[in-house]
Amino acid sequence: MATATLSLVTDCLFCNIAAKEIPAEIVLETERALAFRDINPQAPTHVLVISKAHHENAAALAEADDGLADDLLKACHAVAVQEGVAESGYRVVLNTGPGAGQTVFHVHAHVLGGRSLQWPPG
């Protein structure tokens, strides 16, 4: 589907957010990642971190681009620091595929914090 370049899929919600064609409450932007608040937060801090290039899920991201997964994880940590949850603890979740609960098929990490997060998660 996508390559390591900044490819966008026109009917992809997160591609349209990355292109700033759909509004979102952006909290962090890097050269290759964009972070914005989840519209259905599951914790006091719930931010989605996406790659600006379209990759369907974490597996596709891992296979497609050297270093982009690293950039995404660094952006997740930067969000946690900025949101004030890095010291108390935060969770990063990458749902991959429908069986894992992925509903938007553009790789995205959930950064969750600000409350006690139980294990197992659900």
N, C-alpha and C positions, 0 to 999 in steps of 0.2 A: 504494500500500500504506500507507505511514506518512506522517504529517505532521510538521511541525516541533515538535510538542508531544511530551511524554514518552509516546510510544505504545510498547506492548510487544506482542510476538507470543508467545502462550503456549507454542508448541512450539519457540521459538528458544532455543538453548543460551545465547547471550550475553545475551538479554533476561532469562533466568532468573538468570544471574550478576549482571546489573545490579540486579535486584530482590532480590538476596541470598537467593534460593531454592535456589541451587546454590552450594556453597562454592568459593572460589578464594583464592589467595594474593595479596591485594590489596596493591599497593605505592603507589598514588596514587589519590585520588578528588577530583574537582572537581564543580562544580554539574552539568556536562553530560557529563563523561567519567569513565571508570573504567579503571584500569590494573592488570593482574594478570600473574603469571608464566605463561608458556606451559608446558603439561604435557609438551611434547615439544621441549625447547629445542635450537636449532640453533647456539647460541653461548653463551658464559658468561653474557652478559646477553641474555635473550630475553623481552621483556615485550610483552603485547598491550594496546593502548589502544583502547577501544571508546567509541562514543557511547552514552549511556544510552538515548536514543531509538532506535527501530529504523529503520534505513535499510539496504537490502539490500547496497549496495556503495558505493565511492567516487563513482561516477557519480551514484547516487541522492542521496548526501549533498550533492554539489555543486549539484544542482538543487533540493534541498528546503529548505535552511535557510541564511539569511544569517548567517555568522559561526561556525557550528558546525564547519566544516572547519578554520577558524583555531583554534578552541578545542582541537580534536583535535591539531593540530600543536604547539600550545603545551604540551599535556599530554605529548606525545612528548618534547619537549625537557626538560621538567621531570623526566621519568623518567630521561633520559640523565644529567642533572646529579646527581640523587639516587643513581643507580647507579654514578656515578664514571666514566662513559665519554664524557662530553661533550668533555673535553680531547683524548683520544686518538682520538676519532672513533666515530661510530655510523651505522647505516643505518636508515632508516624505509622500510618496504615496505607498500604497500596493494595486495593482489591483488584484481583486479576481474573476476569471472566465472570459470567453470570452466577456460577455456583458460589463465588466468593462475595457476591453482593455488588459487583460492578454494574452500574446503571448508565454511566456515560462512558462511551468507549473511546476515550482519549486519556492517556496515562495521567493520573493525578494522585498525589499523596494527601492524605488527611493529616493535619497537625492538630492534635487534641490535647488540651490541658486545662488547668484551672480548677480541677476537682479530682477526687480520688478515682482512678480508673481501675476497675476490677479485672481479674483474670480468672478464667478465660473470658474473652470479650463478648461472647454471645453464642 
